[in-house]
Amino acid sequence: MLVTDTPAASWTVANDLLNLNTTGAGVWRSAYYNSGFTDFVYEVEMQRTVGSTTGSMGIYVRGNGFMNPIAGNGGYANVFTITQGGSYWYATMLNGDLMGDWTGWLTSTAINTGGPNVISAVASGSTIQFMVNGILVHTVTNTTLTGGYCGIFAHEGTAAATTVWDYMMIEPGAVVRNRYQQCIT
């Protein structure tokens, strides 16, 4: 079951899409599956439809609840975010703080700036691979966070925004499947 943060009225389903409407600047919002996972393929399709193209949206894996990077809040996760403008970053979040492995803002031609993007995480042991539209863009080895929830999030730094998700899929256990075979060695 998907657990959404509050206010619940910000989360709606319309035309078979999960919509998140944020009404102000500096807002972090998230939702997660309330089952823990260790090794898995996690995939979501997302798009920012209203708001700044620099607003973040992404996935987090092996987390302990809602994704809210506020130092001291107790949250942890492996966080991967993109923007509709073509940028991305990765970081480990421990106790609500982004750790020293934060990549900084990077760019990738794998990100579709004009429409939806499929973001995938393939987790096997201590290795997690993050893909955008089937293209590997980041690999991390993390021996600290080896299991937990998979979730989605959005952040808007400047104005109100709408982010939509078309589907979310978690396949636990054996992670080498079909198109993912080229990603795991």
C-alpha positions in Angstrom: 0.0 0.0 0.0 1.2 3.5 -0.8 1.5 5.8 2.2 1.3 9.5 1.4 2.4 12.4 3.6 0.0 15.2 4.7 -2.0 17.1 3.8 -3.6 14.1 2.0 -5.7 16.5 -0.1 -2.6 17.3 -2.1 -2.5 13.7 -3.4 -5.2 12.9 -6.0 -5.8 10.3 -8.7 -7.2 11.5 -12.0 -7.1 9.8 -15.4 -5.2 6.9 -13.9 -2.4 9.2 -12.8 -1.2 9.9 -9.2 -1.0 13.7 -8.9 0.8 15.7 -6.3 -0.1 19.4 -6.1 2.2 21.6 -3.9 1.0 25.1 -3.1 4.2 26.9 -2.1 7.9 27.2 -2.4 10.4 25.1 -0.5 7.9 22.2 -0.1 9.2 18.6 0.1 6.5 15.9 -0.3 6.8 12.1 -0.4 5.1 8.8 -0.4 6.3 5.2 0.1 5.3 1.6 -0.1 4.8 0.3 3.4 6.7 -2.9 2.9 10.5 -3.2 3.2 12.7 -4.4 0.4 16.4 -5.5 0.2 17.1 -6.6 -3.4 14.7 -5.4 -6.0 13.9 -3.5 -9.2 12.0 -0.3 -8.5 10.6 1.7 -11.4 8.4 4.8 -11.7 7.3 7.1 -14.5 7.1 10.7 -13.5 6.7 14.2 -15.0 6.5 17.8 -13.7 3.4 19.2 -15.5 3.1 22.5 -13.6 5.8 24.6 -12.0 9.5 25.2 -12.6 11.6 22.9 -14.8 14.2 23.0 -12.0 11.9 21.6 -9.4 13.1 18.2 -8.1 11.2 14.9 -8.4 12.6 11.5 -7.8 12.8 8.2 -6.0 14.3 7.0 -2.8 15.2 3.4 -1.9 16.0 1.5 1.3 14.5 4.3 3.3 12.7 4.4 6.7 9.7 6.5 5.9 9.0 9.9 4.3 11.8 11.6 2.4 12.4 15.0 4.0 16.0 16.2 4.1 16.0 18.2 7.3 19.0 17.6 9.4 18.2 15.7 12.6 14.8 14.3 11.6 16.0 10.7 11.8 15.3 9.9 8.1 17.5 7.8 6.0 17.5 6.7 2.3 19.4 6.4 -1.0 18.0 9.4 -2.9 18.0 10.0 -6.6 16.4 13.1 -8.1 15.9 14.6 -11.6 14.5 17.9 -12.9 12.4 18.4 -16.0 15.2 20.6 -17.2 17.7 17.7 -17.6 19.6 17.7 -14.3 20.0 15.0 -11.6 21.8 14.2 -8.3 22.3 11.3 -5.9 23.0 11.3 -2.2 22.7 9.1 0.9 20.5 10.7 3.5 21.3 9.8 7.1 19.4 11.4 10.0 17.8 13.8 7.5 21.1 15.1 6.3 22.6 14.6 2.8 26.0 12.9 3.2 29.3 13.6 1.6 28.5 11.3 -1.3 26.2 14.0 -2.7 27.1 14.2 -6.4 26.1 17.8 -6.9 23.9 18.7 -9.8 24.8 16.8 -13.0 23.2 16.8 -16.4 22.2 13.8 -18.6 20.8 13.6 -22.1 18.9 10.5 -20.8 16.4 12.9 -19.2 13.4 13.7 -21.3 12.9 17.4 -20.9 9.7 17.5 -22.9 7.7 14.7 -21.3 7.6 11.8 -18.8 10.7 10.0 -17.5 11.1 6.4 -16.3 13.4 6.3 -13.3 14.6 2.9 -12.2 16.7 1.6 -9.3 18.2 -1.9 -9.4 19.4 -3.0 -5.9 21.5 -6.1 -5.4 23.5 -6.5 -2.2 25.3 -3.2 -1.5 25.1 -2.0 -5.1 22.3 0.2 -6.4 22.1 1.3 -10.1 20.0 4.3 -11.1 18.7 4.6 -14.6 16.7 7.2 -16.5 14.7 5.9 -19.5 16.7 2.7 -19.5 20.1 4.4 -19.5 22.4 3.9 -16.5 23.4 7.3 -15.1 24.7 6.4 -11.6 25.9 3.5 -9.6 26.5 3.5 -5.8 27.9 1.0 -3.3 26.3 1.5 0.1 26.9 -1.0 2.8 25.1 1.1 5.5 21.6 1.1 4.0 20.8 -2.4 2.9 17.0 -2.6 3.2 13.9 -0.4 3.7 11.1 1.3 1.9 10.9 2.5 -1.7 9.3 5.8 -2.3 8.7 8.8 -4.5 9.1 12.5 -3.8 8.8 16.0 -5.3 10.3 19.4 -4.2 9.5 22.8 -5.5 11.8 25.6 -4.6 10.1 28.5 -6.2 6.4 28.2 -6.7 3.3 25.9 -6.8 3.8 22.7 -8.8 2.1 19.5 -10.0 4.0 16.3 -10.4 2.4 13.2 -11.9 3.3 9.5 -11.7 1.9 7.1 -14.3 3.0 3.8 -12.7 5.2 2.4 -9.9 6.5 -1.1 -9.9 8.6 -3.0 -7.4 9.9 -6.4 -8.2 11.5 -7.9 -5.1 14.1 -10.7 -5.0 15.8 -11.7 -8.3 16.7 -8.4 -9.9 18.1 -9.5 -13.2 15.2 -9.4 -15.6 14.7 -8.7 -19.3 16.1 -5.2 -20.0 17.9 -4.9 -16.7 20.3 -7.8 -17.6 22.8 -5.4 -19.2 22.9 -3.3 -15.9 23.9 -6.0 -13.4 27.2 -7.9 -13.8 
